[in-house]
Amino acid sequence: MKMNRIARKLRTFRITVTCLAIALLAGIEFAAGESLAARIGQTTNCQTESPQAPNVSLADVMGAMR
């Protein structure tokens, strides 16, 4: 069954508006995240500042199990 011309135009318009709304929301979310990052600053630590994990070999683990 064929759609009539008005229904096709409405469907195309609805799809276009949905895509534009998704793009707008993504842009707003990006701008809000950028704004919050500028206010707070960088909060993550560099990996070199964290304590190093102990270096344990498999032989040490097997020896401890015996």
C-alpha positions in Angstrom: 0.0 0.0 0.0 1.4 3.4 -1.0 1.7 6.2 1.4 0.0 9.4 0.4 2.1 12.5 -0.3 1.3 14.3 3.0 2.2 11.2 5.1 5.6 10.9 3.3 6.4 14.6 3.9 5.4 14.3 7.6 7.6 11.2 8.0 10.5 12.8 6.3 10.0 16.0 8.4 9.8 13.9 11.6 13.0 12.0 10.8 14.8 15.3 10.0 13.7 16.9 13.2 14.7 13.9 15.2 18.2 13.9 13.7 18.5 17.6 14.4 17.4 17.2 18.0 19.9 14.5 18.6 22.7 16.6 17.1 21.6 19.6 19.2 21.6 17.6 22.4 25.0 16.2 21.6 26.3 19.7 21.0 24.8 21.0 24.3 26.3 18.0 26.2 29.7 18.7 24.7 29.5 22.4 25.5 28.4 21.7 29.1 31.2 19.2 29.6 33.8 21.6 28.2 32.4 24.3 30.5 32.6 22.1 33.6 36.1 21.0 32.7 37.2 24.6 32.4 35.7 25.5 35.8 37.1 22.5 37.7 40.3 21.9 35.8 42.1 18.7 35.4 41.5 16.4 38.3 43.2 13.2 37.2 46.6 12.3 38.6 49.5 11.5 36.3 50.3 7.8 36.3 53.9 8.4 37.5 52.6 10.0 40.7 50.8 6.9 41.9 52.5 4.2 43.8 53.9 1.3 41.7 52.3 -2.1 42.0 54.7 -4.7 43.5 56.5 -6.9 41.0 55.6 -10.5 41.8 56.8 -13.3 39.7 55.0 -16.7 39.2 57.8 -18.4 41.1 57.2 -16.3 44.2 53.5 -17.2 44.1 54.2 -20.9 43.7 56.8 -20.8 46.5 54.3 -19.1 48.8 51.7 -21.7 48.1 53.9 -24.6 49.2 
